[in-house]
């Protein structure tokens, strides 16, 4: 995968708050630049071909800034972005908001800690989603630490509120979800974090495919997995979250039981 020079993308901050007592409009201006930069990076990574994919970020407790529908993420600019309320009503912008805004809003409503949402169609992860396979086997220590498991939500018609309903059972315990026959959605406390989670999901999907081709691989288990889970728990506790670990019958597979709880 070809890396995109960081100079092509505006710096993304870890928080959406202003560092000074600047007017809210200045905060929005910065977030518009960051969201446009994130959109460009999503396209550069090959995760959003054509006009696919969408990105959003909270402006405050009642408004969300999002990409418009029918626009390549390669060329979307700060002035192309639109503002909606938490009911999906468009408040500002000359373009129409993404048709998948209901999915974004469902995530924000379920997870008050989430500040940004990224939806895309990376090839390998989407292939798993289209084959009925979750990415829920603990092959890689880094993925266990950063994402736990990546479940597969049932199919729902894109652009409908049905997508949010199928996601609902997974939102509390996961930060990345495969969408059956559709793509991937990730979310976090900043645009950068949500984008990095998308990269991690796609990287892990590639690893899982090669592992299958090589004969199945060896999952982390026993003390090795327990030590990782304890480290993840310590990390998430600092952010006000904790890991819940429920062993399977033989205690050897994380599977869908490896979850993060608020």
N, C-alpha and C positions, 0 to 999 in steps of 0.2 A: 504494500500500500504506500503510495507516494505521500510524503508529508507536505503540508502546506506551510509556507513560511509564516511565522507568527506576525510579521509586519503587515500581512494582508488583512489582519483581523484586529479590530479595536480591542484594547485591554478590557477584560471582563473582571469585575470586582466580585468579591465573595458575599457582599451584602448589597441590598437594593436601597439602603438608606443613604442620605446625603452626609458627607463628612462635615459639613458646616451648616449654618442656619440659612442656606440658600433657599430660594423660592422653590415650591414643588415643581414648577415648570422646568427648572434646570435639572431636577432629578429625572423628570420624564425625558428630557432631551438626551441625557446620558444613557438611559435605558433604551431609548430608540437606537442609538448608535450601537450599543452592545447587542441588541436583538438582531439588528441588520447584520452585524459581524458574525453572530452565531449562525444565522441563516446561510451566509456565504460559506462558512466553514462546513456546514452540513452538506451543501452541494459539492464542495471541493473534495470531500471525503467519499463521494459517490453514494451517499445515503439518501439523496433526494433528487432523483432524476426528473426531468420534465418540470411539471408544476407540483409534484408530490411533496409531501411533508409539510409540517407546520410547527411553529414555535410560539411560545407565549411567556410572559413574565408579569407578575403582580406589580401594579403601580401603587396600590394601597389596599385597604381591606374591602373595598367595594368596586375596584376597577382593575381590568386586565388589559395589557397591551399585547396584540397578537398580529401574526402575519396575515395578509389578505388571501383570498381565494384566487386561483388561476394565475399565480405569479411565480416565476422561477425563483428559487432561493438564491440563485447566483446573482441576480440583479435587484432583488428587493432592497429598497433603501429606507432610511429613517422616516421619510415623509409618506411612504407607502403603507405604513403600519396603521392599525385601527385600534380603537379603544372600545371595550364593551363593559357592561356592568355584570354582576354575578348571575344575572338572569339571562345573559346572552344578548341583551339589547344594545345595539351599536350606539355609542355616544359621540364618537369622533372618527374622522377619516373619510377620504373620498372614494375608497375602494370598499368592497364588501368583505367582511371578516371571513376567515376560513370556515368552510362548511363543517369542519370537525371541532368547532369551538365547544360544543357540549361535552366532549370528552375531556378537554382541558378543564372546564369548569367543574366537572364531577370530581376531578382529582383535587383541585383547590378546596372544594367544599369538604371532602373527606380528610384532607391532610392540611391543617392550618400551618404546618411547618414548611410546606412546599412553597417556593417562590418562583419556580420556573418549570416549564414542561416542554419536552421535545418529542415530536412524533416523526418517525422516518421509516424508510423501507430498505435498510441495508440488506444486501443480497443473501448472505449466509443465514443470518438470524431470521429473515423472512422466509427462507426456504424451510427452516425448521418449523416455523409457525404454520406454513402451508402443508407440512407433512404430518401435523398432529403431534409434534414432539416439543415438550418443554425443555428448557436448559436447566435441569434440576439435579444433576449428578455432580458431586464434589470432586472434580478432577483437578482443579487449580486452586492453590492456596490464595492467590490474589483475589479471585472471584468470590470465594467464600468470605474473605475479609471485607470486600467492598460492596457486594450485592447479595450475598447469601445464595438464594436460588432465584431463577427467573421462570415464573410459571407461565402457562399458556391459557389465556382467556378464550372462551368459546366464541365462535364466529358471530358477528353482528354486522348489519348493513352499515357501511361507512357513511358518515354524515348524519346519523340519526342518534337520538338519545339512548337507543338500545346499546350502543357501544359503552356508554357510561355504566349502564346496569350490569353488563357482563364483566366489567372491570371491578365493580364494587367489592366483591369478596376478597380481592387481592390487594387493594390499595393500602390498607392499614399495615400490612406486614411486608410489603415489597416496594422497592424503588424502581423496578423495571419489570415490564410485563410484555410477553409476546401476544400479539393479536392474531388469532387464527385466520389464515388465508388473507392476511392484510399487512402486518408490519410489526413495529415495536414502539412502545412509548416508555420514556424515562422521565424522571423528575427529581428535583433536588432543591437545595437552598440558594442556588444561583444558576444563571444560564450556563456558566462554565461547568459546574458540577453535573447538571443534567446532560450536557453534551458529552462529557467524559464518560458518563455511565452508558450512553449510547455506544461510544467507541468500545467500551469494555464488553458490552453484550455482543457486538459483532465479532470482536476478537475471540471471545469464548466460543461463539458458534463455529468459527473456523477451526478452532482446536478440537471441539467435539466431533466435527465431521472427520478430521484426520484420525482422531482416536478410533472412531468406528471403522475407518478404512484399514487401520492397523490391527484390528481384531478385538477392540473393546476397551482396552485401557484398564488402569488400576485406580479405583476411587480412594480418596483419603478416608481413613476410618480409624476407629479406636482412639488412642491417646493423641495421635497427630491431629485428628479432626477436633477432638475436645479442646486441645490447646489453642487451635485457631478460633474456635467459637468463644473461648474465654477472652482471647485478645480482642475479638470483634465486640464482645459485650462491653469490655472496658472502654473501647473507643466510642461506642454508641451511647454509653451512659453519660459521657461528657456532653453529648448533644441532647440529653434528656430522653434517650431511647434505650431499650434493652433488647437482648436477643433471647428468644424462647427456643429451647432445643428439646424436641420430643423424639426420643429414639424410636426407630422402627423395631420390629419384632426381634431382629438380630443385632441391632445397633450398628450396622455396618454401612448403611446408606442414608445420606442426608435427605435425599428426595424432597418431597414437598414439605417436610417437617422443619426445615431450617428457615426460620422466619424472624423478622425484626418486628418488635412490638413497641408502640408508642408508650 
